[in-house]
Amino acid sequence: MAYNQQVQFGFPSGVTIVDVVPDAIRPLIHKHWEQFPPVNPMWHYLLGVVYIFLGSASFLGNGTVLYLFFKVKKLRTPANVLVANLALLDFLMLLSQFPVFSYNCFSGGVWMFSPFACEIYALFGTITGEGSLWCHVFITWDRYNVIVHGVSGKPLTFTKVFIMILFIWGYAIGIAIPPLVGWGRFIPEGILDSCSFDYLSKDWNNLSFGIFLTVTSYFLPLLVIIFAYVFIVKTIVAHEAAMRAQAKKMNVTNLRSGGTEGESAEMRVAKTACINVTLWCICWTPYCAVVIQGLMFDQSVITPLSTMLPALLAKTCACYNPMVYALSHPRFRNAMQTELSWCCVNEPEGNPNSDGKSNSTEAASEK
């Protein structure tokens, strides 16, 4: 049996990505996206599945950190309050983002809700994202204070932590409100499954807000984090050199407990510092580059997928944060072994901190 009817896949010629969205949403969409055809539906399904995995990983990792923090009393230190706050922000980030985004991906690849829902989606994304960024800054500052200043540094107290958390949440909410009241605006972006602030309009209102957000949410935190970790690594390297010199004078191999060879706790902290900075840059720099490109330079290179993939990468920080800041450290792992045996964690017996660490390094590695 022969079929003369031609089979055509995809959308008709001339259809743009804006043409397939509901009429109620079209006024929110920037004219920049009208030049692009609808993306292959494969991308919507793929991104929807990836977000489901990210959401599940975030729930498991950050949920475990929060459970252990509230369950195990010895984990409730001032420094770990910051870690728990970071876990809460990351938990809420994907809780408020991935169900809506995935639903849109599997429902035609467009924003399926109202314009108000678009603003609320972007509002929660901004609050949790900004809060997570500044929580990183305060965790880094605490490590800098403990390791670099040592016993001369003022210890972190619950009062100080409470003030920090008030600032984190106050700043995050404060910077997310202006687009709702006229400074900047929230609109659909990329493949139009999600919403963010407008970094494509070059009028002064949107441009000034975009510049302010970029400076305070990327460059300032990045400079603080790099500054702190540079001095942390320098302090640790100097401590290692002093330990080697003292060991040489005493004619021993090293000064660690038991005289064992291997990587010192100080070097492990230095490596963790480098990993923290590297992961932070990898996750946030591509999206920041897209925003700066849209605000300052040629927008023609900004395609729907070139915005969504960096945005997806930025969301992955909610999955690795619990591993980097909590679940990879001895006290949390011991708590997992005791309270969550199904996690199959097997920490060596004995004091997890009795490996010859300096006081400063011990305090840092417990976080």
Order of alpha helices (4+ residues) and beta strands (2+ residues): alpha-alpha-alpha-alpha-alpha-beta-beta-alpha-alpha-alpha-alpha-alpha-alpha-alpha
